[in-house]
Structure formats: structure tokens, C-alpha cells
Amino acid sequence: MNCVILAAGYATRLYPLTENFPKALLKVNGKTILNWLIDDLSQNKSVDRFVVVSNHKFADIFRTWAPEGVEIVDDGTSSNETRLGAVKDIQFAVEALDLQGDMLVLAGDNLLDFSLNKFVNYALEKNGPCLMRYYEPSEAKLRKCGVLDVDSSDLVLSMVEKPQAPASHWCCPPFYYYTKQDVLSIPQAIAEGCGTDAPGAFAAWLCNHKKVYAMEMPGSRFDIGNVDSYKQVCESYTGIK
């Protein structure tokens, strides 16, 4: 299984911390965000390839950091205005490295206090595309994320990115599992008008074409969006339980 970590954004809301440094390599409790994610998944034998998608501005910084077994792919963009967007970055990595097989896709700027191996095992049991979900009480926050409508068997009935009228309080964080066949359908999704900026846009498209399941998160997610949230995470995050 390939693990593709999206880290090609410019994190403008975190300036000056990220003006000349990638957000995914900021340290939290002594480790970079990427190291927290990769160290956790390295324990799962199903995950055998790690790819970090960078922009051109930070590619050399990622290459200097990269531990053995982690590949860096440069999407060629140099500014927030020219970024490809998350879905096109996935497609770029697939084509640039000829990635084949099932794929775990992660945002490189989120931390979890539970092991992602639980999600991987869940997806392997479902044998199909899978998402995660958590209960978000704030409608204001729901309007800024992917919102799921889910039945009692975890089947996703619908997914909408940034809805004005959220159908539920189930929020979808940027962690996704796709089968090989799903990955091959990304060009079709883009051709049919799938959004390309938000990482959940392809997942939302996929939910209209096949069965997708959503595991309820067994813990908490820490999203690092601005300087204040980064400071809060540094003060409160204690690692994976």
C-alpha cells in the first residue's frame, strides 16, 4: 500500500513560521508532524511506500529531512497562487512515480492521538474506499469542511465539501483510503468537474459512484491552521495513545 502525504501547501495563515519553512516539518512535542504520522504507520506491514508531495519552494528542505524510505516528489509550483491543489497533487504523485496499488492519503498538517493503523485495518476489512468521521457540534466549522451523511453500517450516503446547510454533524478529516481502482478514476473525476483544491473533493465525487465507508474516529484530531492553533497543539499534544 502506498501512503501519499500532501504537504505542497504554503500555509500562509502560519506566517512568519512558514514563510520559508514547510508546515509539515514544524515540531510538536519534539518531533515533526510528518515524523509523528510516518513513525506510526511504519509499524503496519501493509504500508510499504511513503511519498511526500512538496511544492518546489520547499522541496529541498523536505529532501534534507527525509528519512530512509521516504520519497519526495516536487509538484513544480512556487507560490500559493499557482498551487495545483490537493487532488491534482495526488494525481501528480501517481503519474510522476508510477504509483500502483491501494493508497492511503493524508494531509501533512494534522495530528491524531490514536494510531492510524486502526483506520488502515478498518479499510482492509471493508475492502473498499474508506474515510474517517468525527462529531463536530459547530455548524460554522462544518461549513468549512467535508460533511458526511452516514447510515448505521458506516456507509456514506452523501458527502459535501463546505456545505452552506450541513446535512449532519459528521465531519470528514483529511485521511482517506482508496483502492487501486479508485486511484485510477482520479482523471475521470477531474474531467467531470470534481474540485481539485480541497483533498476531500475526490472523496465526495467517489461517494456518488460507489460504496464508501466512514470509520468513527476513536480519538481526537489536531488541526494546525494558524499560529495560535500551533501553539495550542504544542502545549497539549502528548502523542499517540
N, C-alpha and C positions, 0 to 999 in steps of 0.2 A: 504494500500500500504506500502510495506517495503522500507526503504531508507537505502541502504548499502553504507557506505563511506569508500573508500580504503585509508588506512593510514599505510600500512605494509612495506613501503619502508624505505631505510636507508639514503636517502638524502645526499650522500657523497659529492656532489658539494657545500653543505652548511656548511661543516666543517669549523671551530670548533663549530659553533652554534648547529649543530645537531649530534655531535659525541656521546653525551649521552642524547639527548633530541629529541623527535619527531617533525618533521617539522610542522605537522598539529596543534600543540599546541603553535607554535610561535604566539606572539601577534602582531596585526596590529591595530593601532588606538584604543588601549585599550581593544581589545577582541581577543581571539584566532581565528585562521582561522576556526576551527570547530564550534565555537560558532556563528560566522557570518553565516555559512551555516545552522546550525540547528535552530537557532533563527528565521531565515527567513522562513524555511519550517514548523516550528511548528505552524504557522498560518494557514496552509492548513489542513482541516479536512480529506482530502483523505490520508494524510501521517500519519500512526498510529504506526509505529515502526521504531526506529532508531538503526542501528547496525554499529559500527566502527570496521573494521578489522585491527588488530595490529600485528606486529611481537612479538616474545617472549621477545626480548630485552627491548621493551618499554611498554609492556602490563600493568605492574603495575602502570606506570606513567599515562596511559590512565584511568585505573580504579580509581585512586585517583582523577583525574579530572572529571570523567563522571557525568553529572547532572542526576537527576532522569529521568528515561525513556529511557536512552541511554545505550545500551548493548555493551560490549566489547568482541570481540572474538579473541583469540590468535592463530595465524596460526602455531606456533611452531618453526619458523625459528629464527636464531640468528645472521646472517650475510648477507651482500649484496650478497655474493657468493652463499648462499643456499636459497635465497628468492624464493617463489613459483611463483611470477608473478601475475599480476592483475587479469587475467581471472581465474586462479586456486584459487586465494583468494576469488573471488565471489563464485565459486563452494564450497570452504571450508566452507564459512559462511552459504550457503544454507543447506549443509549437517549437519554441527555442530549444527545449531539452528532449523533445520527442517523448514526453511522458505518456506512459501507457499503464493501464490498470486502474484500480479504485483509488479514490483521492479523499484525503481529509484536508479541508480548507479552514485556515484560522486567520483571524485578524491578529497582527503582531503587537497590538496595543491594549490587550485585555488580559487580566489575570483572573484565575479561579482559585477557590480554596479547597477544591476537590480534584481528584485525578481525572484527566481527560480519558484515561483508559476505560473508565466506566462508560463513556459515550461510544468509544470505539467498539467495545464489546456489545453494547446495545445495537449498534448499527450492523455488526456482523450477524447478530441473531435475527434481525429484521430482514437482512439480505436485500437491502434496497436503500434509496436515499433517505437520509435522516437529518433532523435539525434538533436543536435544544430549545427549551422554553422555560420562562420563569414568570411568576405573577408580578405584574407591575401595577400598583394601585393608582399611579398618577396618569390621568388622561393627557396631560401636557407632554409627559415623557413618551407616552405611547404614540403620539403624533409625530415623533421624531425617529421611530424605529419600525422594524417589521412586526406586524401583529398577526397572530395566528388564531384561527377558529379550529378547535380540535375536538374529536369525539372521545368516547370513553375508552377506546382502544388505542389512543395516541395518534390516530390517523388525522392528518391535516386536511380539513375541509376547505380552508382558504388561507391565503397569506397575502397581505397587502403592505407595501412599503410606505411608511409615513402617511397613514390614513387620516383624513380630517375627522371621520367618525369611526373610531376603533370598534371592531366587532366583538372584541373580548379584552380581557386584561392579560392575555398571554403574549409576552414579548419574546422575540427571537434574537438571541445574541449572535455575534458573527463567528459561529463554529458550525461547520457543515460537513456531512459525509456524502460523497457521490460515488456511484458505481462507474465503471469504465464506460458503459453506455451513456450514462448521464453526461459525463465529461465530453463525449463526442458530439453531444447535441448543443454545446455552447454556441457554435457558429449559427446554427438554426435559430436559437433563441434571440441572438443579436439581430439577425436578419428580419425576425418577426417583430422587432421593436422593443425587445427586453431592455430595461435600463441597464446602464453599464457602470454607473458611479458607485452606488451602494452595493456591498457584497451580497446582500440578501435578494437583490433583484433577480438573479438567475434562479435562486431557490423558489421565489414567488412564481416565476414562469413555470418551473418544473412542477409545482403543485397543481397546475392546470392541465398537466399532460400525463401524470402517472401518480401512483400512490406514494406519498411521502409521510414519514412518521416523525413525531417530535417527542423526545425524552424530557420529562420534567427534571430540571437541574436539582441535584441532591445537595447543593451548597450555594455559595454566593459568587457573583461576578463583580470584578472591579474594573471599571472603565476609566481610562486615563485620558480625559478630554482637554483639560486646561491645567494651568499651574496650580490652582487650588486643589483640584482633584488629585493631582500627582502628589502634593504634599500630604493630603489625607491618606492616600494609599501607603505612602512611605511610613506614616505613623501607625497605621492599623494592620497592614498585611503581615501575616506571620507564616505564610507558606501553605502548602497542600496538606490537608489532613489525611 
